[in-house]
Amino acid sequence: MTLLIQNAVIYTLAERLEVGAVLVEGGFIQIVGKAELPEAKAGARCIDASGLILVPGLIDLQVNGAFGCDFTSQPETIWEVAAGLPRYGVTAFLPTIVTSPAEVISSAQAVLAGGKPAGFRGAEPLGLHLEGPFLNPEKKGAHNPAYLRLPNTRLIADWSPHSHVRLVTLAPELPGALELVELLVNRGVRVSAGHSTATVDQSLAGYRAGISYATHLFNAMPALGHRQPGLVGAALGEADWVTGLIPDGIHVHPVVMKLIWQLKGSQGLNLVSDAMAALGMPPGVYRLQDFEVTVSQRDARLSDGTLAGSILPLDQALRNLIAYIGCSFEEALGTVTTTPARLLGIEHTHGQVAAGMDANLALLDANLNVRMTIAAGEIVYQAPGCSF
C-alpha cells in the first residue's frame, strides 16, 4: 500500500512541521516534508490529516494481556491482542510473561517463532518481556511464589533475541543474579531490576553488570529513603538508567511523577501500561497467571488488595503524564517512542517519523485521542466515525 498523509502537524526529532506530509510505501517511510510532495507517486491513497498530529507509533514494553486474554496462561493469544492494540496508537510491544514454569516461557517463545498468522494486521510483538522467575519473594507482588527461582544459568540457556526474549526483569540482590545479567546482556537481551529489595550498593553492582532499566519504578521495591536510597535511589541517580513508570495515578502519586520527570526527563523515563487481561474490557474478574484479579473502573487487584497490573491504555498514559506534571506533548512523546526504541536498540527502525524508518505511525486529534494507526505501512485502526 502507498499512503500519502498530508496537512498534518508532524513531530520529527529535528523539528515540528506545522503543515507536513509523509509518503509511505512498501512498509517504510519514504519521504517526510512539507504539505506538497511532488515526488508522491500517482495512485497513492491520500489522507487529508488537517487538524491532526502525526507521531511515531507508540511502543509498550510491558503488556501482560488485554481484551480478556492473559499471556501467561494463554500465550497463544499474543497475536489476538496484537491485533487490538493499535486502537491505543500502539504499533510495537513486548508481550510480558510473569513468573511461571519454564514450559510457559517456551510456549510463548514458540508462539512468536511461529510468525504472524495469515492475514494478520496489528502491532508488532518485538519479543518477550520475562518478568521473573528470578524475583525476590519479599517483593513478589502479584507473582506466584511457587514459581520463583534463584538465578540459574541453565534456566536461561535459550534466552536471547534470536529466541524472542528481549527484556528480563530480575532482582539484582539474589545470589548469582549478576552472572545472569552479564550473560544476558552479552547476548543482546536488555535486563531490568524489579521486584527487588536491593540496597543501593547491590543496585549499582547490577547497573555496572549491565542492568539498564527499572521495572515500574517505586512499585515492588522499598521506598526511597534518604539514608537507604535502595533501588529507587540508584536508578534515579544514574542518568542513563531508564526507569519504567505506570502513570495511572494509582501506582505512583503525581507528585512523585513530577520528581521523577525532573530527574529523568523524556530521555530517561519510559511509560508502560503494565496492562492485564481487563484492558479494553468492562469491570469484572479476570486472570493474571494463576490468580483471579478483581477489576474496577480504576484498578486491578488481588483478593488481598495487591495491585495486579493495570487497565491503563498507553495513549491514556501519555495524556496522564502531561496532565499530572505539566510537561508539553512534545516532551512527553519521547517516553513512549524514542526512549523505548533506544532502550531496545531499535532506534534506527522504530520511534521516529523519518525517511527510511518502518512505517509505524499514529494520527491524534487535538485532545491526543487516536484517530488512525498505521503499522508496517498498513492502516490497522481507524476510529469510529472517522473518515479520511
N, C-alpha and C positions, 0 to 999 in steps of 0.2 A: 504493500500500500504506500502511495505517495501522498503526503499531507502537507498543506501549506497553511500555517497558522498565522494570521495577520491581525494587526492593530491591537496587540496585547501589550501590557506593561510586562517587560521581561527582566528578570533578575539574573544577571550573569555574575561571575566572580569579579569581573573588571568594572562593570557599570550597571546602571539601571536604564534600560531603554524604554522611554515613555510610550513610544508607538513603534513596536518592534514586530519582526516576523521571523518565523522559523520554518525551514524546509526539512521534512523528514522523508527519508527514502531507504528501503532495504533494512529497516530496523535501526538506522543510525540518524543522528542529526547531521545534515549535510551543510546547511548554511544558517547562520544567525545574523540578522541585520536589521535594517530599517524597514518601515512598513512596505515599501515597494521592493520586490525581489525579481528583477527582470530575468534572473537566471532560472527561476522556477519553471519546471517542465510543464508543458501542456498536459492536461489530463489529471493533474493533482486535485485531490479533494480539498477545497478551500474552506477554511473555518474562520469566520469573522469573530475574533475574540475581543471586540470593542468592550471596554469597561471591565475586562477580566485581567487577572495576573497569571503569567506563565512562570512556573517554577519547576525545578527538578522533582521527579517522583520521590516521595518520602521513603526512608529506609528505617525499618523497625528491627532492632537487634534482639528483642525478647517478646516472642509471641508463643504462649502456651497452647493456644487454641482459639476458636471463635465459632459463632453460628451453631452452637450446640455440640461442637466437636472438640475433644481433648486429645492433643497429640500423643501424650504419654500412654494413655490407654487405647488410643486408636491412631497409630502412626499413619495408617493408610488414608486418613482424612486430610493430610497435609495439602494435597492438590485441590481438594474441595474448598478449604479455607483460602488458599492462594487465589482462587478464582473470585472470592468475595472481597478481599482486602482492598482492591482498587476503589471501592466506594469511599474509602477514607484517604484517598490520594497515595496509598502505599503501593509502590511498584517493586520493592525488594524487601526481603525479611529473613530472619533466622528462626525457623521452627525450633521451639525450645522444648527439650525433654528434661523433665525434672527427675530427681533421684529415683532410680528404678533398677531392676535387674539388667544384666548385660544383654540379655536377649531382646529387651525392648529397644535398646540403643541400636542393636544390629538390625532390627526390623525397620527402624526409622532410616537407617543408612540405606537399606535395600529399597525403600520407597523412593528415595532421591536417586539412587543408582539406576532405577528403572526408567528414569526420564519422564518427560511430560506426557500425560495421557493424550491420546489422539484428539485433536481439536481444542486443546487447552488454550485458554486466553486468560491471563491474570498476572498477579505479582510473581516475581521470581524468587524461589527459595534459594538463598545463597549458600546454604549449608546449615548444619545443626548448631544450635547453642546447647551444650550439655551442662545443665545447672545441677551439678552433682555427678557421681555419688560421694566425692571427696569433700564433704562439708562437716563443720563442727556440730555435733549433736546438741550442744548448748544453744545453738542459733539455727535450729533446723527449720523454723517457720512452718510452712505447710508441706514439708518434705517428710516422707515416711521413714522413721529412724531405722526400721528393719532393713532398709536397703543401703544405708550409709556405710561407707567403706574407708579404711585408711588408704592413703596413696599407695599404688601398686603398679609398677611398670608393666606387668603382664596384662593388666586390665585395659591399658591404653595402646596395646600393640598395633592396632589398626586405626588409630585416631589420627587423621590428617585431612587437609583439604581435599586430597585425592579420594578419600573415602567419605567425603561430605561432612567432616567435622571442622567447623570454622572458629568456634569460640567455646571455651571451657571455663566454668566458674568453679573455683575451689577455695578452701581455707588455707592460707599460706602457713599457718602455725602448726599444721598437722605434720607428724614425722614423715619424712620422705617427700613432702609437697614440693620443695624447691627443686629436687631432681626431676619431678614430673614437669614442672614449669619449664625448665631448660630443654627437656626432651621435646615438649610440645612446641615451644617457640622455634626450635631448630627445624621442626617440620613445617612451619608456617601457620600453626594454629595460634590464635590470639588467646591469652589467658587472663582471666579476671579474678579478682579477690571478692569473695562474698560469703554470706552465711558463716561468719567468722568471729572469733574472739581475739584476733591477733593484736598484740601490742604494737606500738609504733615501730619498735625495732624489728619485730617479726614482719610487719607490713613492708618496711623499707627493704628488708632482705628479699622479700618476694618481688618487689619492684626491681631491684638490682638483678634478680634472676631472670626477669623478662615480663613480669606482670605489667599490663598496660591499661587495664580497665578495672572499674569497680562496679559491681552489680548492685543496682538500686541502692545508691548511697544512703546511709543512715538507717536503712531497714535491714534487719537480721545481722546487726553488728552493734557493739557497745556504743553508747552515746559519746560524743566528743567531750573530753574533759581537759581542763587547762593544765593538769599535771599528768594525765593519762590520755593523750590525744588519740591513741589507737589507730585503727584502720582509717577512720574518717579523717583524722588529722594528717596522716601520711598522704592519703590520696589528694586532699586539698592542698597540701604543701608542695607537691611536685607538679610543675607547670604542664608537663606532657603526659600526666596520668589522667586519662579521660574518665569522667565519672558519669555513670548512668543515673537517671532520675525518673521517677514516676510522678508527674506533676498533676495529680488529681485533687490536690488539696487535702488528702487523707493520709497518704503515706509520708508526706513531708509538709510541714507548715509553710505557707507562702513566705513568711519572714525568713525562714531558713533557706528557702529557694533563692531569695534575693541575695543572701550572704554567699551562697554557692556561686551565683552568677557573677558577683563582684570579684570573686577569686578566680573563676574559671572562664567566664565568657563563652561565646559560642564555639571557640576552638577546643575547649576542654570539657564541655558539657554535652551529653547525649541524652535526649528524651527518648524514653521507651514506653510502650503501652503496658508491658507485662500482662497482656490480655489473656484471660482464660476463656473457657468454653462459652460463657454467658455473653461475651461481646456480641452485640447485634441481636440479642435475644431479650425477651421480657424477664422480669424478676421471677425467681423460682429456685429450684435446687438443681445443681449441675455437678459434674465431676472434675476433679483435678487429680489425676492418677488414681490412687485408691480411696480418696476422700470425697465425701459429699460436701459441697460448698453451698451455703445459703446466700443468694444474691438478691440485694435490694436495688432500689433505683440508684444508689450511690456507691455500694461497695460489695465485695465478695469475701465471706468469712467462713472459717471452720466453726464447728459447734462450740468451741471454747473461745470464740471471738478473734482468733488469729486471722490476720489478713491473708488471703489466698489469691494472689494476683490481683488484677483489676478488670474493670469493664470499660476502660478508657480507650477510645479510638485515638490514633496518633495525630490526626488533624485537630482533634479537640485538645490534645496535649500541647500542641503548638499555640493554639488560641489561649489556653490557660496560662502558659508561661508569660505571654505578652500581658495578659490581664493582671496576673499576680505581681509581676516585678516591674512592669512599666517599660520594658525594652521595646525597641522597634521591631517590626516584622522582619526587616532585612537582617537585623542582628540575630533574631531567634531562628531564622530559617536554617542556618548552618547546623543547628543542633540535631536536625533530622535529615540532613542531606550531606553536606561536605564532611562533617565530623565523623559520622559512622562510616562513610566511604573511606576516609583516610585511615580510620582505625583498622578496617579490614584489608587495607592495601588495594582497594579497587577504585581509587580516586581518578584513575585515568579512563574509566569507563562509566562510572556512576557518580551522581551527586552534583552535576553541573549542567547548565544549559550552554553547550559549546559545540562547535563543529567537531565531528569525529566521535562524540560520546554516544553511548547507547541511547536510543530514543525512549527514555523513561521520563514522562512529564505529567504535570497536573495543572489544570486551569482552575483558579479560585476566583470567587467573586469578591466584592469589596469587604464583605464580612468574613472572608477567609474560609468560606464553605466550598467544598469540592464540587465543581460543575462537570468536569471531564477529566478522565485519567487515560494516559497513553502509556502502554508498556510494550517494549520491544517493537515500537513503531506502529502498534495496533491500538485502536480505540477500544478499551476494555471496560470503560464505565462512562455513562452519561447520566447526569442527574435527572430524575423525573421532571417532565415539563420543560426540559432544557433542549432547545433546538438550535442547531448551528447550520 
